[in-house]
Amino acid sequence: MKEAKKTLIQRSLLLIILVIFPILSYYYLSLGRNYYKENMEMLKPKANVQDFAFINSKGDSIDYKNAFGKLTLFHFINDPCEAKCQTSIQALRRVENQFSKTERVQIVSLYTNQNKLNKPPKKGKSKDVWEWIKTDSMEVVSFQNDLYQVVSDGYSNGSIALVDDKLKVRNYYNGNDSVDVNLLIRHMAMILPKETKRDPGIPDATEMK
């Protein structure tokens, strides 16, 4: 009786190893491949970042060369910084802290001269990652239109554009939506550049394809 029970257990284990385990492994691998494929489809390049130059809150110049070789989040504050604006700022604080150990990520928030946001919020855990640009409203809108040229439904106050290390716009997110921000963090992890090399022969932004 004991031998028969032992044989049954052995056969059951063998069945699990030879049949059930490979099926489950294939199923989970398929889910992973589909997840990756779906997300990379969302991250197909949508526009090229045109040449730009802004002055940050310290008086330093921020241009396309500063963005080359990094993931850059362009964050737009078009209207008075009220509830929605503050929501997107807090969301980006979470993103900043999530990637605080890498120098391959930077955030650039652009707000207009007419905005009531008088000074940038205090820094999070990371150093020199978040640039605040106060500039003319028309300049902000013009730059935003360049980045969002393929978006048919427009953009909202607190919107975020994810730009890769080759200065290509990969996707757009609503900084006021926690689900969108979570998606942004996952997407950033997927396309984060492996090295921080500054090519001395950086091409002109208008020549990038």
Secondary structure as GFF3:
##gff-version 3
##sequence-region A 1 209
A	DSSP	alpha_helix	2	15	.	.	.	ID=ss1
A	DSSP	pi_helix	16	20	.	.	.	ID=ss2
A	DSSP	alpha_helix	21	42	.	.	.	ID=ss3
A	DSSP	beta_strand	47	48	.	.	.	ID=ss4
A	DSSP	beta_strand	53	55	.	.	.	ID=ss5
A	DSSP	beta_strand	61	63	.	.	.	ID=ss6
A	DSSP	alpha_helix	64	67	.	.	.	ID=ss7
A	DSSP	beta_strand	71	77	.	.	.	ID=ss8
A	DSSP	alpha_helix	83	98	.	.	.	ID=ss9
A	DSSP	beta_strand	105	112	.	.	.	ID=ss10
A	DSSP	beta_strand	130	135	.	.	.	ID=ss11
A	DSSP	alpha_helix	137	147	.	.	.	ID=ss12
A	DSSP	beta_strand	159	163	.	.	.	ID=ss13
A	DSSP	beta_strand	168	174	.	.	.	ID=ss14
A	DSSP	alpha_helix	178	191	.	.	.	ID=ss15
A	DSSP	three_ten_helix	205	207	.	.	.	ID=ss16
###
